[in-house]
Amino acid sequence: MKTLENQIAEFEQAINDNTFESDFHKAPEFIKLMADVKHQLRWLKERNIATDSLTLKEVTHLYKEMRPIYQEAYKATEVQKRQELINQAISHFGGTPQTPPAMVNTTNAAPPPITEVCIDEIYPLFMAEKRKTQEWADRAQDEQERAFKLFSELLNNKKINLITKQDMRLVKNALLNMPANRNKMPQYRNKSLKEILAKENKDTIGVVTINQYITKINALFEWCVVHGYCHENPASGLKMTETKKNTTQRESFTDEDLNNIFKLPIHLKNISKEPAKFWAPLIALYSGARVNEICQLYLDDIRQIDDIWYFRFDDTHEDQRIKTECGQRVVPVHSQLIEFGFLKYIKYCEKHKKKRVFEELTLHKDGYGKSISRWFGNYKKKAGIAANNIKVFHSFRHNYIDNLKQQQVNIQLIKSLAGHSSDDITMDTYGKKYSISILRDAAEKVTYPNVDLSHIKWPI
């Protein structure tokens, strides 16, 4: 098995030999990624930490875990104590503790000067950089800003360099008692955060949400350390353990669920007044696409190569967005969708000079999918499905992926169809993507033999 270091070396040789057909390797984001990974590998290697069997993600994770441990070690007042901490860290991650050259004792040296700024002053600078590098989608930016505003409110807009581990413990305890949907619940209106947290709340945010807040705050502190606004990150290591018991696990629909959903009036009577409500669940079931990916489709996203029709999921148009870079993909239109009359519906849209596939949907801050997601949340109740977050519109995506797995489709093909990263630098960056015919053959294996959809037909 080739090490990540060898893969990078081969990749750089390929760049020098100019064997790539596209210029993806020239993108600033990709160049930065490669530089970061090489730095992380070098940093770990210098500390005798084994990396030969690690993937790119594992190297990055290990580097982020080890770096703060070493920072703590170098703050120790005694050289011997430092070395003990370092050896403990190396042993913990499978390395061989070694005695390095004598270190210079810098404990009495004055720390570099700090530019003192408050939370409300610093997070806009952090966000501005992320916007400039286009690392966040619009929705992610809104989520980040909400997290930082809450962080500031909890600590009374404290100066960033004065925030301690004790402060962060108070923040974490506050999050543990934070009501879910605080801004939507009438009992919390016109109440300050201090008043809300003063009493013990029952319906609080979950572990995943708490960790998302901590992750955002942690990223802010990491940036502040790099840019000289503070010496250390007091938010590191505060994330909680996520288990199946404390996280909401989305589930696929059962065959009974699907039969009940598609025997409701919209599909049983073939109601055509609201096309998105008719087609979105069916497209999700036979393409695995996310709700917003479906609802934001334009007519020019329904394409054909030779005799193969396919969906183009990307952000070509200004009002489109994708969850991740891997979300840019093509997915063949399943023959069952064609049987239902999907291409006839597309021709109907073209005839009436429409630009988008579902023009009845309006754009919201989170995209075009909000109204369909909300509608389906109520619609599923009529099919006898519980009103919770375990079985939702996204469950159609689970059905699609699970179906491909049961058909023993190659895992890399599944990830390509689903828009997931392969977690392999070779698969993600080398060579060409799968041909449309290979994707079609894989996608056509999706079938639901125990679900009766024989009555579904677009009426136009």
N, C-alpha and C positions, 0 to 999 in steps of 0.2 A: 504494500500500500504506500503510495506516494505521500510524503509529508506536505503540509501546507506550504512550507518554505520552498520545497521542490516545485510545487505547482506554480507558485508565484514566479520562480526563476524561469520556468518553461514559458509562462505567459509573457514575461518581459522579453524573452528571446523571440517569441512570436511577433511581438510588437516591433522589435528591431528588424526582423525579417520581412515585416510588412505583409503578413499573410492574412490579415483580416479584411473582409469585404466591406464592413461598416466602420464608422469612426467613434463607436461608443467608448473606446478606451481613451479617447482624447477629452472626454467630458470632464470638467473640473471636479464634479462630485466623485467620479470614479477614480481620478488621480489622487484625490484626498483620501478616499477609502484605502487605496493601495498603500499610500504613505503611512496612514495610521496603523494598518495591520503590520507592516514591516517594522515600525517603531515598537509596537507591542511585542512582537516576536523577539526583537533584539533585547528589549527590557527584560523579558522573562528569561531569555537565554543567559544574560549577564548574571542572573541570580540563581543559576543552576536549576531552573524549574523546567521539567520535561514538557515538551510541546509536540513531540513527533506524531502522536496519535490524535491530535486535536483538530477539529474543524475550525473554520473561520470564526463562527459564532462562539465556540468554546474558548478560543484564544482571547477574544474580546472580553468575554465574561470573566475569565480567569484574571486578566490584566486589571479589570475594574475591581475585582475582589481583592487582589493582592496589593494594589497600589496604596490604599488607605492603611493597610497593615504595616507596610514599610514606612509610611509617613509617621505612624504612631511610634514605630520602633526608633526612628531617628530623633524623636522628641524625648526619649528616655534620658535620664540624667547621667546614667552610667553606660560606658561603652559595653561592659559585660551584659547589662540588661538588654541593650539594643540587640546584641548578637543572639541572646536567648530567644527574643521575640522573632527575629528573622529565621532562626533555625526551626522554631515551632511552626512558622508559616510554611516554610519549605517542606517540612515533614508532612504537614496536613495535606498538601497538594501533591504528594507523591515524589518529591525531590529528595536529593541526598544532601543533608546539611554539611557545609564545608566552612572552614575557617578562612574568611577573606583577608586581604591585606589590612593592616591596621588602619582604622578610620580616624579621621581628624575630629577631635571633640569641638563641636561648634555650639554647645549648649549655652555658652555665655555670650555668643554673638547676638547683636541686636537684630530683631526681625526687620525685614524690609518695610518701608513706610506704607500705610494703607490709606487709600482714598475713601473717606467715610461718606457713605450714601445710605439713604433709607430704602426700605423695600419698594415703596411706590416710585422711587427714582430709578432703581436698578432694573426691575423686571421689564420696563418698556425698552431699555437698551438691549437686553437679552432677546426679547421678542423681535426687535427690529433687525437684528442680525439673522435670526432664523427666517424672517420673511425675505430678506435679501438673498439668502441661499436657497430659498424655496423648499425648506426641509419639512414644512408643515402645510397641510391642506387648510382651507378656510375654517372648517369645522374644528380642526385641531387647535388652531390659533384661538378660537373662542373658548375652548375648554381650558387651554393654558392660562388665558387671562382670568377666567373665573377662579381657577385654583390659586393664582397669585394674589388676587384681591382678597380671597378668604384667608390666605396665609398672612397677609398684611393686617387684616382686621383682627385676627387672633392674637397677633403680637403687637398691636397698636403701632404699626408702621415703624418698627424698631430699626436702628441702623444695622445693616447686614453684617458688619464685622463684629458686632457685639452679641450676635445670636449664639447661644450656647446649646449644648446637648440637653440641658435642663429645659430650655425654651422649647426645643423640638419634642421633648417628652410631653410637655403641656399641649403642644399642637396635636400630637398623636392621640392623647387622651380626649381632646376635644372632638377629634374626628370619630373616635369610638362612640361618642354620644351624640353625633350629628344626625338629626332627623333626615330620613329620605324625602326627596321632593320638597325640601324646605320652602322654596320660593313659590310652590304651587298650592300648598296646604293653607286653608283659611285660618286655622288656629295659630299660625305663625306670622300672620300679616301684622304689620305695625309693631313688631317686637324686635328688639335689638338681639344681636347674636349672643350677647352676655345673658340676656333674659332667657333665651331659648336653651342655652347650655346649663343654666342654673339648676334645672330640674332633670331628673332621669327620664330620658326619652325611650320609648319602646320600639317603634318602627324606625330603626337607624340604618344608615348606609352600610353596605356590605364590605367584606374584606377586600374584594377586588377593587372597589371604588376607593377605599382608604389607601390601598397601595398605589393606585393611579395618582392620587394627590401627592403622596410621598415621593413617587418617581419624578413628578414634575418639579417639586421643590428641590429634590436632590440634583436634578439637571441644572437648575438655576445656580445652586451653590458650586457645582463643578465649574461652571462658566465663570463665576465670581473668583474662584481660586486662581484660575488660569489668567484672569485679567487683573489680578492684584487688588480686588475689593475685599478679600478676606484671606486668612492663612490656611483655613481648614474647612472641611465640609461637615457641619454638625448633623446633617440629615442622612449621612451614610449609615447603612446597616439597620435602618428602622422599619423596613418592610416586614409585613406579617406573612406567615406561612399560609399559602392557599391550598386547601384540600377540597375534595368533592363535597364534604359536609358544609363548608362555609362559602362555597361559590355556587352560582346558579349554572347548572349544566344544561345547555340546550339539547333537546332530543329530536330525533327524527319523528315524523308522523308514522303511525302504524297504518297497515292496510285499511283497517276499519276507519281510522281518522280520514284517510284520503277518500274513501268511498263516501263518507258522510259529507265532506267538504264539497266534492264535485257533484253531489246530488241536490245541492241547495239551488234555489231558483235561478241564479245567474248563469249556471252551466246546464241545469236540467231543462230550463225553458229557453236557453240561448238568448238571454237578454243582451241587446247590442247597444244600449244607450250610453253605457260607460265601458268603453273598450279596455281600459287599463284593469278594471276589476275582473273582466273576463280573461284577459291574456296574461297578466302578471303572474298569477299562481301557476299557470300552465308552463310559461317560459321558465320560471324558477325550478319547477319540477323536472324539466327536460334539458336544462342548461346549467343548473347550479349557480346561476347568477344572483348577486345580492339585489335587494329591492331597489336601491337607488340606481344601480347599473342598468336595470331593466327600464325603470321609469324615465331615465334621461336619454334613452335611445333616440337618435335621429334616423330618418329614412335612409340616409347615406351610410348608416351603420349596419344596414342589412345588405350584404354583398354576396357576390357569386364569383367563384373561380371554377371554370369549366362547368360541370353540372352540380357543383356543391355550393349550397347556400350557407352562409355563416353570419353570426353576430360579431361585430367589432366592438369590444368593450374598451374604451379609452377616454381621454379627455381632449379630443380634437377640438370640440366646440367650447367657447368661453364659459358656458354655463354647465359644463360637465366636469365631474371630478371622479377620481378613482382612489380607493383606499390605500393602495401601495403601488410601487412601480411595477411589481409583478402582476398587478391587476390588469395591466394593459395586455390584452390577449384576444384571440379569436376562438370562437366556439361554434362548431357546426350546428345549423338548425336541424334538430332531430326530425326524422321522417314523420313521427307522430304529430308534431306541431303542424307540419305541412298537411297532414291528413285532416287535422282540425280546421284547416282553412287559413293558416297564418299568412301565407304568401298572397292569398286572395285579399286579405285585409290590408296588406301592404300596398297592393295595386289600387285598392279603394282609396287609401290615403294619398297616393301619388296622383290619382285622377282628380281629387279634390284639392290639389296644390298644397298639401300639408308639408311641413318641414320635419316635425317631430312625430314619432310613432304614436305618442299619447298626448295630444295637444290639450286635452281637458285638464291635465295636471299643471299646477302652478309651481314656480320655483320658490322654495323656502331657504332659510339659512342653512339647513342641513341637506339641501338638494331637492329633487323632485319626488323622492320616495316617501316623504313624511305622511302625506294623506293616505296613501295605500297601506302603509304599515299600520297607521292608526285605524283605518277602516277594517283591516283584516283582524286586528285585535278584538273587535266587537263581532265580526262576522263568524269567527271560529266558534264562538259560544253557541251559535245556532246549530253547529255540527256536534255539539256535546263535548267540546274541548275546553278544559279548565281555563279560567281567566287568570293565567299567571305567565311568567316569562320563561317557562320551560319549553313550551311548544308555541312557536311564533312563526311569522312569515319566513324567517331565516331557517326554519326547520326543513323547508323544501330543499335548501342547499345541502343540508345534512343527508336527506334522502338520496339526492343525486350522487354525492360523494360515496356514501355507503353502498349504493347500488354498483358503482364502478368497482369498488373493492371486492364485493361479492362476485363480480364477474371476472375477478382476477386480472384486472387491467393493470399494466405496469404503473408503479407508484409515481414515476416521473411524468408519465402521461396524465395521470390524475391531477397532479400539481399544476401541470400546464393548462388543463381545462378549467381548473378551479381558481387559477390566478394566485397560487401559492409559490413561495420561493422553494427551490430544490434543496436549499441548505448545503449546496456543493458549489464551490467556486468554478469547477470545471463545467458543470451543467449550466450554471447561471451565466457564464461569460464566454465560453469557448463555442465556436461553431454556430450553426444555424438552428432556428426553432423547428419544431416538428412540422411536417408538411400538412396541408389541410386534409389530404386523403387519409393520412395516419390518424389524425384527430377525429375525422368522420367515422372511421372504422371503430375507434374506441368509444365514441359518444353513442353510436348506434346500439351498443351493447346494453345501454340503460333500458330496462323494461320493468313494468309493474304488472305481472300476470294476475295478481289477485285483486287488482283495482279495476272496476268497471268504468271505462271512459268512452264506451261505444256510442253514447248518446250525444257526445259533445261535437258540435259543428257550428262554425261561425256562420250566421244567417245570411250574410251579404253575398 
